[in-house]
Amino acid sequence: MNTLVITGSIALFLLLALLLLSLNLFSLWRWWVKALMIVVTLGSVIVLYFTMTGLIGWASTDRMPARFSLLSTRIVEPDKLKGLPGHIYLWIEEVDDQQVVIAPPRAFEVPYEVETASDVATAQQQIEGGGKVLGQFAATGSEEAAKDVAPQEKGAGAVDMQGAATQGQGQGGEGFENVGDPGTLTFSEMPPVPLPDKGVVQVGQ
């Protein structure tokens, strides 16, 4: 969970505790009513806890980082006989402009499209062969959609996921219009981390 979710959850628990305390100290309700409210509140807290922890680990459909290192992938092909949609999952680490990891690994789900799946499969083969893959994502409507990908990093192909989403709406069984933020997703070989210039090392005289 991110910091905002954790902070909000703690605030909700504290609010419930405060309301329960106020009910027991200042209300004129009978003792059995207060006892019942304590039981109900504690039960609600337990249910909320297990509900929230059950969400941890699910792939996020939020906007992906602009630059990331692709760690692994999982492609689930759509089953048109059963009417089940396809899914594409990416396990990534966000990196900066120098290819340095700046965030812990996260799992994302992106819209399923045959072209996307093909590029993801190619990237996975590169990973399994010992290579490193750089992924780049430009959100829909961003003026940087065509600029964020450096010319030397376009070799592995680019997928216009906005176009994919438009096509998918009429294909049935591959519904992904509610998954993620359509945009431009590209994969390429990870450039080496630039090293600082070697200065002259002076040994103390």
For each residue, the residues with C-beta under 8 A, 3 or more apart:
1: 5 6 9 52 56
2: 5 6
3: 6 7
4: 7 8
5: 1 2 8 9
6: 1 2 3 9 10
7: 3 4 10 11
8: 4 5 11 12
9: 1 5 6 12 13 52
10: 6 7 13 14
11: 7 8 14 15
12: 8 9 15 16 48
13: 9 10 16 17 45
14: 10 11 17 18
15: 11 12 18 19
16: 12 13 19 20 41 44 45
17: 13 14 20 21
18: 14 15 21 22
19: 15 16 22 23 41
20: 16 17 23 24 37 38 41
21: 17 18 24 25
22: 18 19 25 26 27
23: 19 20 26 27 29 34 37
24: 20 21 27 34 37 38
25: 21 22
26: 22 23
27: 22 23 24 34
28:
29: 23 33 34
30: 33 34
31: 34 35
32: 35 36
33: 29 30 36 37
34: 23 24 27 29 30 31 37 38
35: 31 32 38 39
36: 32 33 39 40
37: 20 23 24 33 34 40 41
38: 20 24 34 35 41 42
39: 35 36 42 43
40: 36 37 43 44
41: 16 19 20 37 38 44 45
42: 38 39 45 46
43: 39 40 46 47
44: 16 40 41 47 48
45: 13 16 41 42 48 49
46: 42 43 49 50
47: 43 44 50 51
48: 12 44 45 51 52
49: 45 46 52 53
50: 46 47 53 54
51: 47 48 54 55
52: 1 9 48 49 55 56
53: 49 50 56
54: 50 51
55: 51 52 58
56: 1 52 53
57: 107
58: 55 107
59: 89 107 108 109
60: 106 107 108 109
61: 108 109 178 179 180
62: 108 180 181
63: 137 139 180 181 183
64: 68 90 92 108 110 135 137 180 181 185
65: 68 92 94 95 103 137
66: 136 137 138 148
67: 94 95 96 97 134 135 136 137
68: 64 65 92 93 94 95 134 135 136 137
69: 92 93 94 95 99 101 132 133 134 135 190
70: 73 90 91 92 123 127 133 134 135 187
71: 91 92 93 105 127
72: 90 91 124 127
73: 70 88 89 90 91 120 121 123 124 127
74: 87 88 89 91
75: 86 87 88 89 117 120 121
76: 86 87 88 89 112
77: 86 117
78: 84 85 86 112 173 174
79: 82 83 84 173
80: 83 172 173
81:
82: 79
83: 79 80 172 173
84: 78 79 173
85: 78 112 173 174 175 176
86: 75 76 77 78 112 117 174 176
87: 74 75 76 109 112 179
88: 73 74 75 76 109 110 111 112 116 117 120
89: 59 73 74 75 76 107 108 109
90: 64 70 72 73 107 108 109 110 120 135
91: 70 71 72 73 74 105 106 107
92: 64 65 68 69 70 71 105 106 107 108 135
93: 68 69 71 101 103 104 105 106
94: 65 67 68 69 101 102 103 106
95: 65 67 68 69 98 99 100 101 102 134
96: 67 99 100 102
97: 67
98: 95 193 194
99: 69 95 96 134 190 191 192 193
100: 95 96 193
101: 69 93 94 95
102: 94 95 96
103: 65 93 94 106
104: 93
105: 71 91 92 93
106: 60 91 92 93 94 103
107: 57 58 59 60 89 90 91 92
108: 59 60 61 62 64 89 90 92 180
109: 59 60 61 87 88 89 90 179 180
110: 64 88 90 116 161 179 180 185
111: 88 116 161 164 165 168 176 177 179 180 182
112: 76 78 85 86 87 88 116 117 168 174 176 179
113: 116 117 159 161 164 165 167 168 174 176
114: 117 118
115: 118 119 159 164
116: 88 110 111 112 113 119 120 159 161 164 185
117: 75 77 86 88 112 113 114 120 121
118: 114 115 121 122
119: 115 116 122 123 156 157 159 185 187
120: 73 75 88 90 116 117 123 124 187
121: 73 75 117 118 124 125
122: 118 119 125 126 156 157 187
123: 70 73 119 120 126 127 133 135 156 187
124: 72 73 120 121 127 128
125: 121 122 128 129
126: 122 123 129 131 133 156 189
127: 70 71 72 73 123 124 131 132 133
128: 124 125
129: 125 126
130:
131: 126 127 189 190
132: 69 127 189 190
133: 69 70 123 126 127 156 187 188 189 190
134: 67 68 69 70 95 99 153 187 188 189 190 191
135: 64 67 68 69 70 90 92 123 185 186 187
136: 66 67 68 148 149 153 184 185 186 187 188
137: 63 64 65 66 67 68 148 183 184 185 186
138: 66 142 144 145 146 147 148 149 183 184
139: 63 142 145 181 183
140: 145 162 181 182 183
141: 145
142: 138 139 145 148 183
143: 147
144: 138 147 148
145: 138 139 140 141 142 148 183 184
146: 138 149 184
147: 138 143 144
148: 66 136 137 138 142 144 145 184
149: 136 138 146 153 154 158 184 186
150: 153 154
151: 154
152: 155 191
153: 134 136 149 150 186 188 191
154: 149 150 151 157 158 186 188
155: 152 188 189
156: 119 122 123 126 133 186 187 188 189
157: 119 122 154 186 187
158: 149 154 184 185 186
159: 113 115 116 119 164 184 185 186
160: 163 164 184
161: 110 111 113 116 164 165 180 182 183 184 185
162: 140 165 166 182 183 184
163: 160 166 167
164: 111 113 115 116 159 160 161 167 168 182
165: 111 113 161 162 168 169 176 177 182
166: 162 163 169
167: 113 163 164 170 171
168: 111 112 113 164 165 171 174 175 176 177
169: 165 166 175 177
170: 167
171: 167 168 174
172: 80 83 175
173: 78 79 80 83 84 85
174: 78 85 86 112 113 168 171
175: 85 168 169 172 178
176: 85 86 111 112 113 165 168 179 180
177: 111 165 168 169
178: 61 175
179: 61 87 109 110 111 112 176
180: 61 62 63 64 108 109 110 111 161 176
181: 62 63 64 139 140
182: 111 140 161 162 164 165
183: 63 137 138 139 140 142 145 161 162
184: 136 137 138 145 146 148 149 158 159 160 161 162
185: 64 110 116 119 135 136 137 158 159 161
186: 135 136 137 149 153 154 156 157 158 159
187: 70 119 120 122 123 133 134 135 136 156 157
188: 133 134 136 153 154 155 156
189: 126 131 132 133 134 155 156
190: 69 99 131 132 133 134
191: 99 134 152 153
192: 99
193: 98 99 100
194: 98
195:
196:
197:
198:
199:
200:
201:
202:
203:
204:
205:
